[in-house]
Amino acid sequence: MSYAGLHVVTGAFGYTGRYIAGELLRHRGKVRTLTNSLHRNNPFGGAIEVHPIDFADQDRLVGSLRGASVLYNTYWVRYDYRRGEHDFGYELAVENTRILFDCARRAEVGRIVHVSVANASAYSDWDYFRGKALLEKDLQESELSHAIVRPTVVFGGPENVLINNIGWLLRHLPVFGVFGRGDYRLTPVHVEDVARICVDAAKDERNVLLNAVGPETFSYREMIHLMAEAMGLRRLIVPVPDFMAMLAGRILGFLLRDIVITGHEIAGIRNELMYTGTDPLGTISFTEWLHTEADTLGRTYTNDLERRR
């Protein structure tokens, strides 16, 4: 693949976008990021251009996209949150992404690689998955050359929230509760694999939809057991009703000033939305990664709400 031309990545100071930008730089690509987190640490220094992403100023956004060979879009929100000036949610995320797609069209961007989510569905009762499905449909019905990448549970890197915070809970709680029996499946994928899949998808001239899944499938209970074992912890892993898990999450969220877990996230895991049954595109083993990261995993808590504010 030729990495000539300009590659624009949304959110290169975040999580997935950071690894996509790093993968492009590794291949000597020219990278620009669009970010609404100018206050965050820039891990790339002067190696990438930094432009603000202001959805209210579409002409400026078109200018930031002009000349791009590829736009890699990772922009999204994890949950609805409305607290005065800190106001973000799924409806706004859909509206803003549609603006971004339209600006890419106006700027004549060559191709869009859009990061969605496994099992996105317009019929989901969770706005996270329904919003992702609406945006997939928008792209598929547009004239834009595109690839849609659907990751499952993403792990790896110090910026990770979910897996790191499970590790933190295992380190601090003598008992760990799993929703129901914990026998629902998931197929975690490393963030570096997601980045590679996205960058590889940029070279395909076809409009494609790709499930970004790793090489191993576990039940949720098995994954928690593997994590505890790798960290050298003996923990009692017990089934709990969903309402008790939600109550515990709210208590922890109050103490940590964060949103630890939502009811929809519990239902999503239980309904195997993080499992596709498709062939793995990722190559990095969760089990092997655990044994290399066991000493550092979960040492500090990652406050997702504080970061988003």
C-alpha positions in Angstrom: 0.0 0.0 0.0 1.1 3.6 -0.7 0.9 5.9 2.3 1.3 9.0 0.1 -1.2 11.8 0.6 -2.8 13.2 3.7 -4.4 10.9 6.3 -6.9 12.6 8.6 -7.7 10.9 11.9 -10.3 12.0 14.4 -9.3 11.8 18.0 -5.6 11.0 17.8 -5.2 12.0 21.4 -7.8 9.5 22.5 -7.7 5.7 22.2 -8.4 4.0 18.9 -7.5 7.2 17.0 -4.1 7.3 18.7 -3.2 3.9 17.5 -4.4 4.5 14.0 -2.2 7.6 13.9 0.7 5.6 15.2 0.3 2.9 12.6 0.2 5.5 9.9 3.4 7.2 11.2 5.1 3.9 11.4 4.6 3.7 7.6 5.7 7.3 7.2 2.3 8.6 6.4 1.4 12.2 6.6 -1.1 12.5 9.5 -3.5 15.3 10.6 -5.8 14.9 13.6 -9.1 16.6 14.2 -9.8 16.8 17.9 -12.0 18.4 20.5 -9.4 17.6 23.2 -6.7 20.1 22.5 -5.9 20.1 26.2 -4.8 16.5 26.2 -1.2 15.4 26.0 0.0 15.2 22.4 2.0 11.9 22.2 3.2 12.7 18.7 4.8 16.1 19.2 5.3 17.8 15.8 4.9 14.5 13.9 1.2 15.2 13.1 -0.8 18.3 12.4 -3.4 19.2 14.9 -6.7 20.9 13.9 -9.7 21.5 16.1 -12.9 19.6 15.3 -15.7 22.2 15.4 -18.9 20.9 14.1 -20.5 24.3 14.3 -17.9 25.7 11.8 -18.4 23.5 8.8 -16.4 25.7 6.4 -13.4 25.3 8.7 -14.0 21.6 9.0 -14.1 21.3 5.2 -10.8 23.2 5.0 -9.2 20.8 7.5 -10.4 17.8 5.4 -9.4 19.3 2.0 -6.8 17.2 0.2 -7.2 14.1 2.4 -6.7 10.8 0.8 -8.4 9.0 3.7 -10.5 10.1 6.8 -10.4 7.6 9.7 -13.3 8.4 11.9 -13.3 7.2 15.5 -15.5 10.0 16.9 -18.3 8.7 19.2 -19.5 8.8 22.8 -19.8 5.9 25.3 -23.0 7.1 27.0 -25.5 10.0 27.3 -24.3 12.6 29.8 -25.9 16.0 30.4 -24.5 18.2 33.1 -24.5 21.9 32.0 -21.6 22.7 29.8 -20.5 19.0 29.8 -23.3 17.8 27.5 -22.8 14.9 25.2 -24.9 12.0 24.0 -25.8 9.6 21.2 -28.2 11.9 19.4 -25.6 14.7 19.2 -22.9 12.2 18.2 -25.0 11.0 15.2 -25.7 14.6 14.2 -22.1 15.6 14.4 -20.9 12.5 12.5 -23.3 13.2 9.7 -21.9 16.7 9.6 -18.4 15.2 9.4 -19.4 12.9 6.5 -21.0 15.7 4.6 -17.9 17.9 5.1 -15.7 15.0 3.8 -17.9 14.8 0.7 -17.6 18.6 0.2 -13.8 18.4 0.7 -13.6 15.5 -1.8 -11.9 13.1 0.6 -10.9 10.0 -1.2 -12.1 7.4 1.3 -13.6 7.1 4.7 -12.7 4.4 7.2 -15.4 4.5 9.9 -15.0 2.8 13.2 -18.4 1.3 14.2 -19.2 -1.5 16.7 -19.8 -5.2 16.4 -23.5 -6.1 15.9 -24.7 -2.5 15.3 -28.4 -2.7 14.7 -31.1 -0.2 13.8 -33.5 -2.3 15.9 -31.4 -2.2 19.1 -33.0 -0.6 22.2 -29.6 0.8 23.0 -28.9 4.2 21.3 -25.2 3.4 21.1 -25.8 0.5 18.7 -28.8 2.1 17.0 -26.8 5.3 16.3 -23.9 3.3 15.0 -26.2 1.4 12.6 -27.8 4.7 11.4 -24.4 6.0 10.5 -23.4 2.8 8.7 -26.6 3.1 6.7 -25.7 6.7 5.8 -22.3 5.7 4.5 -23.6 2.7 2.6 -26.3 4.8 0.9 -23.8 7.6 0.1 -21.5 7.9 -2.9 -18.5 8.0 -0.6 -15.9 5.2 -0.9 -15.8 3.6 2.5 -14.9 0.8 4.9 -16.8 0.1 8.1 -14.8 -1.5 10.8 -16.7 -3.2 13.7 -14.6 -3.9 16.7 -15.7 -6.1 19.7 -14.2 -5.5 23.1 -10.9 -3.6 22.6 -8.0 -4.2 24.9 -4.4 -3.1 25.1 -2.5 0.2 25.8 -2.5 2.3 28.9 -5.4 4.4 27.6 -7.9 1.4 27.8 -10.8 1.9 30.1 -12.9 -1.4 30.3 -10.2 -4.0 30.7 -7.9 -1.8 32.8 -10.7 -1.0 35.2 -11.8 -4.6 35.5 -8.2 -5.3 36.6 -8.4 -2.4 39.1 -11.6 -3.9 40.6 -10.0 -7.3 40.8 -7.1 -5.8 42.7 -9.3 -3.9 45.2 -12.3 -6.3 45.7 -12.1 -9.7 47.3 -15.2 -10.8 45.4 -16.0 -10.1 41.8 -19.6 -10.4 40.5 -20.4 -11.4 37.0 -23.8 -10.7 35.5 -25.9 -13.9 35.6 -24.0 -17.1 35.0 -21.2 -15.3 33.1 -21.3 -17.8 30.2 -22.0 -15.3 27.4 -19.2 -15.1 24.8 -16.9 -12.3 23.7 -14.0 -12.1 21.4 -11.6 -9.3 22.5 -9.4 -7.6 19.9 -6.2 -5.7 20.6 -6.2 -1.9 19.8 -3.1 -2.4 17.6 -5.0 -5.0 15.5 -7.9 -2.5 15.2 -5.5 0.2 14.0 -3.9 -2.2 11.4 -7.3 -3.4 10.2 -8.4 0.2 9.7 -5.2 1.3 7.9 -5.3 -1.9 5.7 -9.0 -1.1 4.9 -8.0 2.2 3.4 -6.3 0.5 0.4 -9.3 -1.5 -0.6 -11.3 0.2 -3.3 -14.5 -1.7 -2.5 -17.0 -0.6 0.0 -16.5 -3.2 2.8 -17.8 -4.0 6.3 -15.3 -5.8 8.5 -15.7 -7.4 11.9 -12.5 -6.6 13.9 -12.2 -9.6 16.2 -9.3 -11.2 17.9 -8.1 -14.8 17.7 -9.6 -16.0 21.0 -13.2 -16.4 22.3 -14.0 -16.6 26.0 -17.0 -16.6 28.2 -17.1 -13.4 30.3 -16.5 -15.5 33.4 -13.5 -17.2 31.8 -12.0 -13.8 30.9 -12.3 -12.5 34.5 -10.8 -15.8 35.8 -7.8 -15.5 33.3 -7.2 -11.9 34.4 -7.2 -12.7 38.1 -4.9 -15.7 37.5 -2.5 -13.7 35.4 -2.3 -11.0 38.1 -1.6 -13.6 40.8 -4.9 -12.9 42.6 -7.3 -15.4 44.2 -10.7 -13.9 43.8 -14.2 -15.4 44.4 -16.1 -14.9 41.1 -19.8 -15.1 41.8 -23.0 -14.7 39.7 -25.1 -11.7 40.6 -28.5 -10.4 39.3 -28.3 -7.5 36.9 -29.9 -5.1 39.3 -27.3 -5.9 41.9 -24.5 -5.3 39.4 -26.1 -2.1 38.4 -26.5 -1.0 42.1 -22.8 -1.8 42.8 -21.8 0.1 39.7 -23.7 3.2 40.8 -22.2 3.0 44.3 -18.7 2.7 42.8 -19.5 5.4 40.3 -20.5 7.8 43.2 -17.3 7.0 45.1 -15.1 7.3 42.0 -17.0 10.2 40.4 -17.3 8.2 37.2 -19.8 6.2 35.2 -18.5 2.7 35.9 -21.1 0.7 33.9 -24.5 1.3 32.5 -27.5 -1.0 32.3 -27.3 -1.1 28.5 -23.6 -2.2 28.8 -24.6 -5.1 31.1 -27.3 -6.1 28.6 -25.0 -5.8 25.7 -22.4 -8.1 27.2 -25.1 -10.6 28.3 -26.7 -10.6 24.8 -23.3 -11.4 23.3 -23.1 -8.2 21.3 -19.3 -8.4 21.7 -19.2 -11.8 19.9 -19.6 -12.2 16.1 -18.6 -15.8 15.3 -16.7 -14.6 12.3 -13.1 -15.4 11.4 -10.5 -13.4 13.3 -8.8 -10.4 11.6 -6.7 -9.7 14.7 -3.6 -11.7 15.6 -2.7 -10.6 19.1 -3.7 -13.1 21.7 -5.5 -11.7 24.8 -4.0 -14.5 26.9 -0.4 -13.8 25.9 -1.0 -10.0 26.3 -2.3 -10.6 29.8 0.9 -12.3 30.9 3.1 -9.5 29.6 0.9 -6.8 31.2 -0.1 -8.5 34.4 2.2 -6.4 36.6 0.8 -3.1 35.4 -2.8 -3.9 34.6 -5.3 -2.2 36.9 -2.7 -0.5 39.0 -4.5 2.8 38.6 -8.1 3.5 37.9 -9.0 5.2 34.5 -11.7 7.8 35.1 -13.6 7.9 31.8 -16.0 10.7 32.7 -13.2 12.9 33.9 -11.3 12.4 30.6 -14.4 13.1 28.5 -15.0 16.4 30.5 
